[in-house]
Each structure stands twice: as structure tokens, then as C-alpha cells.
């Protein structure tokens, strides 16, 4: 059986399917009559950008390490380099 959550809003009933992250507006008695509600991501045309973000984070790490003198590339600097994308993300969020 599919897990669902029923949401009542105004005079409407919406069914939420957590596993697929879908919402359906309950219209009529038959499930086939229910209307799928588009998500913000679908409406805006947002696609999976995880590959691009991985490349960006890897490049930040690489650029940071390569900017250090060879004898300064300690374990601590490597740990910082691996997390430097978080610092950049926070900086951008605080603009």
C-alpha cells in the first residue's frame, strides 16, 4: 500500500505521496479523476544540477590546494579544502 498524507486546505483535499514527492488534488470519487499538482521545480524548469555542483566543489578544492606552497599542504589544509565549498556557499547566502 502506498503511504499518503491527506491535507485539507480551504474546501479542498490534497493527497501527498512522500516517496514520489507528488501532490494530487482530490476531484471526484475515483483516483483516476484526481489532478496532479505541478511542483515549483517543474513549473520553473529546474533540473538536477548535482553534477555541475560536484564539478564546482571539486574545482574549488583543487584551486585552493594548488594555491598553497607544496610544503604547506598539510592534512589540516586538505580537510579545509574539502569543505571550502561550504564556506563559499555561506558567503554567497549572506550577500
Phi and psi restraints in degrees (range 20) as a CNS / XPLOR table:
assign (resid 1 and name C) (resid 2 and name N)
       (resid 2 and name CA) (resid 2 and name C) 1.0 -79.9 20.0 2
assign (resid 2 and name N) (resid 2 and name CA)
       (resid 2 and name C) (resid 3 and name N) 1.0 133.0 20.0 2
assign (resid 2 and name C) (resid 3 and name N)
       (resid 3 and name CA) (resid 3 and name C) 1.0 -74.9 20.0 2
assign (resid 3 and name N) (resid 3 and name CA)
       (resid 3 and name C) (resid 4 and name N) 1.0 132.6 20.0 2
assign (resid 3 and name C) (resid 4 and name N)
       (resid 4 and name CA) (resid 4 and name C) 1.0 -140.2 20.0 2
assign (resid 4 and name N) (resid 4 and name CA)
       (resid 4 and name C) (resid 5 and name N) 1.0 158.2 20.0 2
assign (resid 4 and name C) (resid 5 and name N)
       (resid 5 and name CA) (resid 5 and name C) 1.0 -123.2 20.0 2
assign (resid 5 and name N) (resid 5 and name CA)
       (resid 5 and name C) (resid 6 and name N) 1.0 133.3 20.0 2
assign (resid 5 and name C) (resid 6 and name N)
       (resid 6 and name CA) (resid 6 and name C) 1.0 -95.4 20.0 2
assign (resid 6 and name N) (resid 6 and name CA)
       (resid 6 and name C) (resid 7 and name N) 1.0 129.4 20.0 2
assign (resid 6 and name C) (resid 7 and name N)
       (resid 7 and name CA) (resid 7 and name C) 1.0 -119.4 20.0 2
assign (resid 7 and name N) (resid 7 and name CA)
       (resid 7 and name C) (resid 8 and name N) 1.0 127.4 20.0 2
assign (resid 7 and name C) (resid 8 and name N)
       (resid 8 and name CA) (resid 8 and name C) 1.0 -105.1 20.0 2
assign (resid 8 and name N) (resid 8 and name CA)
       (resid 8 and name C) (resid 9 and name N) 1.0 123.7 20.0 2
assign (resid 8 and name C) (resid 9 and name N)
       (resid 9 and name CA) (resid 9 and name C) 1.0 -140.6 20.0 2
assign (resid 9 and name N) (resid 9 and name CA)
       (resid 9 and name C) (resid 10 and name N) 1.0 127.5 20.0 2
assign (resid 9 and name C) (resid 10 and name N)
       (resid 10 and name CA) (resid 10 and name C) 1.0 53.6 20.0 2
assign (resid 10 and name N) (resid 10 and name CA)
       (resid 10 and name C) (resid 11 and name N) 1.0 -123.2 20.0 2
assign (resid 10 and name C) (resid 11 and name N)
       (resid 11 and name CA) (resid 11 and name C) 1.0 -108.3 20.0 2
assign (resid 11 and name N) (resid 11 and name CA)
       (resid 11 and name C) (resid 12 and name N) 1.0 21.0 20.0 2
assign (resid 11 and name C) (resid 12 and name N)
       (resid 12 and name CA) (resid 12 and name C) 1.0 -113.4 20.0 2
assign (resid 12 and name N) (resid 12 and name CA)
       (resid 12 and name C) (resid 13 and name N) 1.0 156.7 20.0 2
assign (resid 12 and name C) (resid 13 and name N)
       (resid 13 and name CA) (resid 13 and name C) 1.0 -117.1 20.0 2
assign (resid 13 and name N) (resid 13 and name CA)
       (resid 13 and name C) (resid 14 and name N) 1.0 131.2 20.0 2
assign (resid 13 and name C) (resid 14 and name N)
       (resid 14 and name CA) (resid 14 and name C) 1.0 -122.4 20.0 2
assign (resid 14 and name N) (resid 14 and name CA)
       (resid 14 and name C) (resid 15 and name N) 1.0 135.4 20.0 2
assign (resid 14 and name C) (resid 15 and name N)
       (resid 15 and name CA) (resid 15 and name C) 1.0 -102.6 20.0 2
assign (resid 15 and name N) (resid 15 and name CA)
       (resid 15 and name C) (resid 16 and name N) 1.0 130.8 20.0 2
assign (resid 15 and name C) (resid 16 and name N)
       (resid 16 and name CA) (resid 16 and name C) 1.0 -110.3 20.0 2
assign (resid 16 and name N) (resid 16 and name CA)
       (resid 16 and name C) (resid 17 and name N) 1.0 131.4 20.0 2
assign (resid 16 and name C) (resid 17 and name N)
       (resid 17 and name CA) (resid 17 and name C) 1.0 -108.6 20.0 2
assign (resid 17 and name N) (resid 17 and name CA)
       (resid 17 and name C) (resid 18 and name N) 1.0 98.3 20.0 2
assign (resid 17 and name C) (resid 18 and name N)
       (resid 18 and name CA) (resid 18 and name C) 1.0 -58.9 20.0 2
assign (resid 18 and name N) (resid 18 and name CA)
       (resid 18 and name C) (resid 19 and name N) 1.0 -38.3 20.0 2
assign (resid 18 and name C) (resid 19 and name N)
       (resid 19 and name CA) (resid 19 and name C) 1.0 -65.8 20.0 2
assign (resid 19 and name N) (resid 19 and name CA)
       (resid 19 and name C) (resid 20 and name N) 1.0 -36.6 20.0 2
assign (resid 19 and name C) (resid 20 and name N)
       (resid 20 and name CA) (resid 20 and name C) 1.0 -102.4 20.0 2
assign (resid 20 and name N) (resid 20 and name CA)
       (resid 20 and name C) (resid 21 and name N) 1.0 -3.8 20.0 2
assign (resid 20 and name C) (resid 21 and name N)
       (resid 21 and name CA) (resid 21 and name C) 1.0 56.9 20.0 2
assign (resid 21 and name N) (resid 21 and name CA)
       (resid 21 and name C) (resid 22 and name N) 1.0 39.9 20.0 2
assign (resid 21 and name C) (resid 22 and name N)
       (resid 22 and name CA) (resid 22 and name C) 1.0 -110.5 20.0 2
assign (resid 22 and name N) (resid 22 and name CA)
       (resid 22 and name C) (resid 23 and name N) 1.0 147.9 20.0 2
assign (resid 22 and name C) (resid 23 and name N)
       (resid 23 and name CA) (resid 23 and name C) 1.0 -117.4 20.0 2
assign (resid 23 and name N) (resid 23 and name CA)
       (resid 23 and name C) (resid 24 and name N) 1.0 141.0 20.0 2
assign (resid 23 and name C) (resid 24 and name N)
       (resid 24 and name CA) (resid 24 and name C) 1.0 -132.3 20.0 2
assign (resid 24 and name N) (resid 24 and name CA)
       (resid 24 and name C) (resid 25 and name N) 1.0 132.3 20.0 2
assign (resid 24 and name C) (resid 25 and name N)
       (resid 25 and name CA) (resid 25 and name C) 1.0 -82.0 20.0 2
assign (resid 25 and name N) (resid 25 and name CA)
       (resid 25 and name C) (resid 26 and name N) 1.0 124.3 20.0 2
assign (resid 25 and name C) (resid 26 and name N)
       (resid 26 and name CA) (resid 26 and name C) 1.0 -77.3 20.0 2
assign (resid 26 and name N) (resid 26 and name CA)
       (resid 26 and name C) (resid 27 and name N) 1.0 116.2 20.0 2
assign (resid 26 and name C) (resid 27 and name N)
       (resid 27 and name CA) (resid 27 and name C) 1.0 -129.1 20.0 2
assign (resid 27 and name N) (resid 27 and name CA)
       (resid 27 and name C) (resid 28 and name N) 1.0 114.1 20.0 2
assign (resid 27 and name C) (resid 28 and name N)
       (resid 28 and name CA) (resid 28 and name C) 1.0 79.8 20.0 2
assign (resid 28 and name N) (resid 28 and name CA)
       (resid 28 and name C) (resid 29 and name N) 1.0 -173.7 20.0 2
assign (resid 28 and name C) (resid 29 and name N)
       (resid 29 and name CA) (resid 29 and name C) 1.0 -92.1 20.0 2
assign (resid 29 and name N) (resid 29 and name CA)
       (resid 29 and name C) (resid 30 and name N) 1.0 -20.3 20.0 2
assign (resid 29 and name C) (resid 30 and name N)
       (resid 30 and name CA) (resid 30 and name C) 1.0 -96.3 20.0 2
assign (resid 30 and name N) (resid 30 and name CA)
       (resid 30 and name C) (resid 31 and name N) 1.0 138.6 20.0 2
assign (resid 30 and name C) (resid 31 and name N)
       (resid 31 and name CA) (resid 31 and name C) 1.0 -60.4 20.0 2
assign (resid 31 and name N) (resid 31 and name CA)
       (resid 31 and name C) (resid 32 and name N) 1.0 -29.8 20.0 2
assign (resid 31 and name C) (resid 32 and name N)
       (resid 32 and name CA) (resid 32 and name C) 1.0 -66.5 20.0 2
assign (resid 32 and name N) (resid 32 and name CA)
       (resid 32 and name C) (resid 33 and name N) 1.0 -18.5 20.0 2
assign (resid 32 and name C) (resid 33 and name N)
       (resid 33 and name CA) (resid 33 and name C) 1.0 -87.3 20.0 2
assign (resid 33 and name N) (resid 33 and name CA)
       (resid 33 and name C) (resid 34 and name N) 1.0 -11.9 20.0 2
assign (resid 33 and name C) (resid 34 and name N)
       (resid 34 and name CA) (resid 34 and name C) 1.0 -67.8 20.0 2
assign (resid 34 and name N) (resid 34 and name CA)
       (resid 34 and name C) (resid 35 and name N) 1.0 146.3 20.0 2
assign (resid 34 and name C) (resid 35 and name N)
       (resid 35 and name CA) (resid 35 and name C) 1.0 -106.3 20.0 2
assign (resid 35 and name N) (resid 35 and name CA)
       (resid 35 and name C) (resid 36 and name N) 1.0 127.6 20.0 2
assign (resid 35 and name C) (resid 36 and name N)
       (resid 36 and name CA) (resid 36 and name C) 1.0 -71.0 20.0 2
assign (resid 36 and name N) (resid 36 and name CA)
       (resid 36 and name C) (resid 37 and name N) 1.0 134.9 20.0 2
assign (resid 36 and name C) (resid 37 and name N)
       (resid 37 and name CA) (resid 37 and name C) 1.0 -98.7 20.0 2
assign (resid 37 and name N) (resid 37 and name CA)
       (resid 37 and name C) (resid 38 and name N) 1.0 123.3 20.0 2
assign (resid 37 and name C) (resid 38 and name N)
       (resid 38 and name CA) (resid 38 and name C) 1.0 -65.8 20.0 2
assign (resid 38 and name N) (resid 38 and name CA)
       (resid 38 and name C) (resid 39 and name N) 1.0 143.0 20.0 2
assign (resid 38 and name C) (resid 39 and name N)
       (resid 39 and name CA) (resid 39 and name C) 1.0 -83.7 20.0 2
assign (resid 39 and name N) (resid 39 and name CA)
       (resid 39 and name C) (resid 40 and name N) 1.0 164.3 20.0 2
assign (resid 39 and name C) (resid 40 and name N)
       (resid 40 and name CA) (resid 40 and name C) 1.0 -59.7 20.0 2
assign (resid 40 and name N) (resid 40 and name CA)
       (resid 40 and name C) (resid 41 and name N) 1.0 -42.2 20.0 2
assign (resid 40 and name C) (resid 41 and name N)
       (resid 41 and name CA) (resid 41 and name C) 1.0 -60.6 20.0 2
assign (resid 41 and name N) (resid 41 and name CA)
       (resid 41 and name C) (resid 42 and name N) 1.0 -42.3 20.0 2
assign (resid 41 and name C) (resid 42 and name N)
       (resid 42 and name CA) (resid 42 and name C) 1.0 -67.6 20.0 2
assign (resid 42 and name N) (resid 42 and name CA)
       (resid 42 and name C) (resid 43 and name N) 1.0 -42.3 20.0 2
assign (resid 42 and name C) (resid 43 and name N)
       (resid 43 and name CA) (resid 43 and name C) 1.0 -64.1 20.0 2
assign (resid 43 and name N) (resid 43 and name CA)
       (resid 43 and name C) (resid 44 and name N) 1.0 -41.4 20.0 2
assign (resid 43 and name C) (resid 44 and name N)
       (resid 44 and name CA) (resid 44 and name C) 1.0 -79.6 20.0 2
assign (resid 44 and name N) (resid 44 and name CA)
       (resid 44 and name C) (resid 45 and name N) 1.0 -10.1 20.0 2
assign (resid 44 and name C) (resid 45 and name N)
       (resid 45 and name CA) (resid 45 and name C) 1.0 75.6 20.0 2
assign (resid 45 and name N) (resid 45 and name CA)
       (resid 45 and name C) (resid 46 and name N) 1.0 25.3 20.0 2
assign (resid 45 and name C) (resid 46 and name N)
       (resid 46 and name CA) (resid 46 and name C) 1.0 -74.6 20.0 2
assign (resid 46 and name N) (resid 46 and name CA)
       (resid 46 and name C) (resid 47 and name N) 1.0 133.5 20.0 2
assign (resid 46 and name C) (resid 47 and name N)
       (resid 47 and name CA) (resid 47 and name C) 1.0 -117.8 20.0 2
assign (resid 47 and name N) (resid 47 and name CA)
       (resid 47 and name C) (resid 48 and name N) 1.0 169.5 20.0 2
assign (resid 47 and name C) (resid 48 and name N)
       (resid 48 and name CA) (resid 48 and name C) 1.0 -62.2 20.0 2
assign (resid 48 and name N) (resid 48 and name CA)
       (resid 48 and name C) (resid 49 and name N) 1.0 120.2 20.0 2
assign (resid 48 and name C) (resid 49 and name N)
       (resid 49 and name CA) (resid 49 and name C) 1.0 -112.6 20.0 2
assign (resid 49 and name N) (resid 49 and name CA)
       (resid 49 and name C) (resid 50 and name N) 1.0 18.7 20.0 2
assign (resid 49 and name C) (resid 50 and name N)
       (resid 50 and name CA) (resid 50 and name C) 1.0 -64.1 20.0 2
assign (resid 50 and name N) (resid 50 and name CA)
       (resid 50 and name C) (resid 51 and name N) 1.0 -36.0 20.0 2
assign (resid 50 and name C) (resid 51 and name N)
       (resid 51 and name CA) (resid 51 and name C) 1.0 -62.0 20.0 2
assign (resid 51 and name N) (resid 51 and name CA)
       (resid 51 and name C) (resid 52 and name N) 1.0 -45.3 20.0 2
assign (resid 51 and name C) (resid 52 and name N)
       (resid 52 and name CA) (resid 52 and name C) 1.0 -63.8 20.0 2
assign (resid 52 and name N) (resid 52 and name CA)
       (resid 52 and name C) (resid 53 and name N) 1.0 -38.4 20.0 2
assign (resid 52 and name C) (resid 53 and name N)
       (resid 53 and name CA) (resid 53 and name C) 1.0 -68.8 20.0 2
assign (resid 53 and name N) (resid 53 and name CA)
       (resid 53 and name C) (resid 54 and name N) 1.0 -36.0 20.0 2
assign (resid 53 and name C) (resid 54 and name N)
       (resid 54 and name CA) (resid 54 and name C) 1.0 -64.2 20.0 2
assign (resid 54 and name N) (resid 54 and name CA)
       (resid 54 and name C) (resid 55 and name N) 1.0 -42.9 20.0 2
assign (resid 54 and name C) (resid 55 and name N)
       (resid 55 and name CA) (resid 55 and name C) 1.0 -63.0 20.0 2
assign (resid 55 and name N) (resid 55 and name CA)
       (resid 55 and name C) (resid 56 and name N) 1.0 -44.4 20.0 2
assign (resid 55 and name C) (resid 56 and name N)
       (resid 56 and name CA) (resid 56 and name C) 1.0 -59.5 20.0 2
assign (resid 56 and name N) (resid 56 and name CA)
       (resid 56 and name C) (resid 57 and name N) 1.0 -48.4 20.0 2
assign (resid 56 and name C) (resid 57 and name N)
       (resid 57 and name CA) (resid 57 and name C) 1.0 -64.0 20.0 2
assign (resid 57 and name N) (resid 57 and name CA)
       (resid 57 and name C) (resid 58 and name N) 1.0 -40.7 20.0 2
assign (resid 57 and name C) (resid 58 and name N)
       (resid 58 and name CA) (resid 58 and name C) 1.0 -64.0 20.0 2
assign (resid 58 and name N) (resid 58 and name CA)
       (resid 58 and name C) (resid 59 and name N) 1.0 -40.6 20.0 2
assign (resid 58 and name C) (resid 59 and name N)
       (resid 59 and name CA) (resid 59 and name C) 1.0 -66.2 20.0 2
assign (resid 59 and name N) (resid 59 and name CA)
       (resid 59 and name C) (resid 60 and name N) 1.0 -41.0 20.0 2
assign (resid 59 and name C) (resid 60 and name N)
       (resid 60 and name CA) (resid 60 and name C) 1.0 -59.2 20.0 2
assign (resid 60 and name N) (resid 60 and name CA)
       (resid 60 and name C) (resid 61 and name N) 1.0 -45.3 20.0 2
assign (resid 60 and name C) (resid 61 and name N)
       (resid 61 and name CA) (resid 61 and name C) 1.0 -60.4 20.0 2
assign (resid 61 and name N) (resid 61 and name CA)
       (resid 61 and name C) (resid 62 and name N) 1.0 -49.9 20.0 2
assign (resid 61 and name C) (resid 62 and name N)
       (resid 62 and name CA) (resid 62 and name C) 1.0 -61.5 20.0 2
assign (resid 62 and name N) (resid 62 and name CA)
       (resid 62 and name C) (resid 63 and name N) 1.0 -48.4 20.0 2
assign (resid 62 and name C) (resid 63 and name N)
       (resid 63 and name CA) (resid 63 and name C) 1.0 -59.3 20.0 2
assign (resid 63 and name N) (resid 63 and name CA)
       (resid 63 and name C) (resid 64 and name N) 1.0 -41.6 20.0 2
assign (resid 63 and name C) (resid 64 and name N)
       (resid 64 and name CA) (resid 64 and name C) 1.0 -63.3 20.0 2
assign (resid 64 and name N) (resid 64 and name CA)
       (resid 64 and name C) (resid 65 and name N) 1.0 -48.5 20.0 2
assign (resid 64 and name C) (resid 65 and name N)
       (resid 65 and name CA) (resid 65 and name C) 1.0 -65.0 20.0 2
assign (resid 65 and name N) (resid 65 and name CA)
       (resid 65 and name C) (resid 66 and name N) 1.0 -40.6 20.0 2
assign (resid 65 and name C) (resid 66 and name N)
       (resid 66 and name CA) (resid 66 and name C) 1.0 -69.8 20.0 2
assign (resid 66 and name N) (resid 66 and name CA)
       (resid 66 and name C) (resid 67 and name N) 1.0 -20.7 20.0 2
assign (resid 66 and name C) (resid 67 and name N)
       (resid 67 and name CA) (resid 67 and name C) 1.0 -78.3 20.0 2
assign (resid 67 and name N) (resid 67 and name CA)
       (resid 67 and name C) (resid 68 and name N) 1.0 -14.8 20.0 2
assign (resid 67 and name C) (resid 68 and name N)
       (resid 68 and name CA) (resid 68 and name C) 1.0 -86.7 20.0 2
assign (resid 68 and name N) (resid 68 and name CA)
       (resid 68 and name C) (resid 69 and name N) 1.0 146.0 20.0 2
assign (resid 68 and name C) (resid 69 and name N)
       (resid 69 and name CA) (resid 69 and name C) 1.0 -60.7 20.0 2
assign (resid 69 and name N) (resid 69 and name CA)
       (resid 69 and name C) (resid 70 and name N) 1.0 147.8 20.0 2
assign (resid 69 and name C) (resid 70 and name N)
       (resid 70 and name CA) (resid 70 and name C) 1.0 -53.8 20.0 2
assign (resid 70 and name N) (resid 70 and name CA)
       (resid 70 and name C) (resid 71 and name N) 1.0 -42.2 20.0 2
assign (resid 70 and name C) (resid 71 and name N)
       (resid 71 and name CA) (resid 71 and name C) 1.0 -73.6 20.0 2
assign (resid 71 and name N) (resid 71 and name CA)
       (resid 71 and name C) (resid 72 and name N) 1.0 -7.1 20.0 2
assign (resid 71 and name C) (resid 72 and name N)
       (resid 72 and name CA) (resid 72 and name C) 1.0 -98.3 20.0 2
assign (resid 72 and name N) (resid 72 and name CA)
       (resid 72 and name C) (resid 73 and name N) 1.0 0.6 20.0 2
assign (resid 72 and name C) (resid 73 and name N)
       (resid 73 and name CA) (resid 73 and name C) 1.0 -83.7 20.0 2
assign (resid 73 and name N) (resid 73 and name CA)
       (resid 73 and name C) (resid 74 and name N) 1.0 74.4 20.0 2
assign (resid 73 and name C) (resid 74 and name N)
       (resid 74 and name CA) (resid 74 and name C) 1.0 -86.6 20.0 2
assign (resid 74 and name N) (resid 74 and name CA)
       (resid 74 and name C) (resid 75 and name N) 1.0 172.6 20.0 2
assign (resid 74 and name C) (resid 75 and name N)
       (resid 75 and name CA) (resid 75 and name C) 1.0 -58.5 20.0 2
assign (resid 75 and name N) (resid 75 and name CA)
       (resid 75 and name C) (resid 76 and name N) 1.0 -39.0 20.0 2
assign (resid 75 and name C) (resid 76 and name N)
       (resid 76 and name CA) (resid 76 and name C) 1.0 -64.0 20.0 2
assign (resid 76 and name N) (resid 76 and name CA)
       (resid 76 and name C) (resid 77 and name N) 1.0 -40.2 20.0 2
assign (resid 76 and name C) (resid 77 and name N)
       (resid 77 and name CA) (resid 77 and name C) 1.0 -68.2 20.0 2
assign (resid 77 and name N) (resid 77 and name CA)
       (resid 77 and name C) (resid 78 and name N) 1.0 -36.3 20.0 2
assign (resid 77 and name C) (resid 78 and name N)
       (resid 78 and name CA) (resid 78 and name C) 1.0 -64.4 20.0 2
assign (resid 78 and name N) (resid 78 and name CA)
       (resid 78 and name C) (resid 79 and name N) 1.0 -43.3 20.0 2
assign (resid 78 and name C) (resid 79 and name N)
       (resid 79 and name CA) (resid 79 and name C) 1.0 -61.4 20.0 2
assign (resid 79 and name N) (resid 79 and name CA)
       (resid 79 and name C) (resid 80 and name N) 1.0 -40.7 20.0 2
assign (resid 79 and name C) (resid 80 and name N)
       (resid 80 and name CA) (resid 80 and name C) 1.0 -65.1 20.0 2
assign (resid 80 and name N) (resid 80 and name CA)
       (resid 80 and name C) (resid 81 and name N) 1.0 -42.7 20.0 2
assign (resid 80 and name C) (resid 81 and name N)
       (resid 81 and name CA) (resid 81 and name C) 1.0 -61.0 20.0 2
assign (resid 81 and name N) (resid 81 and name CA)
       (resid 81 and name C) (resid 82 and name N) 1.0 -39.2 20.0 2
assign (resid 81 and name C) (resid 82 and name N)
       (resid 82 and name CA) (resid 82 and name C) 1.0 -64.8 20.0 2
assign (resid 82 and name N) (resid 82 and name CA)
       (resid 82 and name C) (resid 83 and name N) 1.0 -28.3 20.0 2
assign (resid 82 and name C) (resid 83 and name N)
       (resid 83 and name CA) (resid 83 and name C) 1.0 -105.1 20.0 2
assign (resid 83 and name N) (resid 83 and name CA)
       (resid 83 and name C) (resid 84 and name N) 1.0 6.4 20.0 2
assign (resid 83 and name C) (resid 84 and name N)
       (resid 84 and name CA) (resid 84 and name C) 1.0 -64.0 20.0 2
assign (resid 84 and name N) (resid 84 and name CA)
       (resid 84 and name C) (resid 85 and name N) 1.0 -26.3 20.0 2
assign (resid 84 and name C) (resid 85 and name N)
       (resid 85 and name CA) (resid 85 and name C) 1.0 -62.3 20.0 2
assign (resid 85 and name N) (resid 85 and name CA)
       (resid 85 and name C) (resid 86 and name N) 1.0 -31.9 20.0 2
assign (resid 85 and name C) (resid 86 and name N)
       (resid 86 and name CA) (resid 86 and name C) 1.0 -67.1 20.0 2
assign (resid 86 and name N) (resid 86 and name CA)
       (resid 86 and name C) (resid 87 and name N) 1.0 -40.8 20.0 2
assign (resid 86 and name C) (resid 87 and name N)
       (resid 87 and name CA) (resid 87 and name C) 1.0 -61.2 20.0 2
assign (resid 87 and name N) (resid 87 and name CA)
       (resid 87 and name C) (resid 88 and name N) 1.0 -45.5 20.0 2
assign (resid 87 and name C) (resid 88 and name N)
       (resid 88 and name CA) (resid 88 and name C) 1.0 -63.8 20.0 2
assign (resid 88 and name N) (resid 88 and name CA)
       (resid 88 and name C) (resid 89 and name N) 1.0 -39.0 20.0 2
assign (resid 88 and name C) (resid 89 and name N)
       (resid 89 and name CA) (resid 89 and name C) 1.0 -64.0 20.0 2
assign (resid 89 and name N) (resid 89 and name CA)
       (resid 89 and name C) (resid 90 and name N) 1.0 -43.3 20.0 2
assign (resid 89 and name C) (resid 90 and name N)
       (resid 90 and name CA) (resid 90 and name C) 1.0 -65.2 20.0 2
assign (resid 90 and name N) (resid 90 and name CA)
       (resid 90 and name C) (resid 91 and name N) 1.0 -40.9 20.0 2
assign (resid 90 and name C) (resid 91 and name N)
       (resid 91 and name CA) (resid 91 and name C) 1.0 -58.8 20.0 2
assign (resid 91 and name N) (resid 91 and name CA)
       (resid 91 and name C) (resid 92 and name N) 1.0 -44.5 20.0 2
assign (resid 91 and name C) (resid 92 and name N)
       (resid 92 and name CA) (resid 92 and name C) 1.0 -66.6 20.0 2
assign (resid 92 and name N) (resid 92 and name CA)
       (resid 92 and name C) (resid 93 and name N) 1.0 -35.4 20.0 2
assign (resid 92 and name C) (resid 93 and name N)
       (resid 93 and name CA) (resid 93 and name C) 1.0 -71.3 20.0 2
assign (resid 93 and name N) (resid 93 and name CA)
       (resid 93 and name C) (resid 94 and name N) 1.0 -24.1 20.0 2
assign (resid 93 and name C) (resid 94 and name N)
       (resid 94 and name CA) (resid 94 and name C) 1.0 -96.5 20.0 2
assign (resid 94 and name N) (resid 94 and name CA)
       (resid 94 and name C) (resid 95 and name N) 1.0 11.3 20.0 2
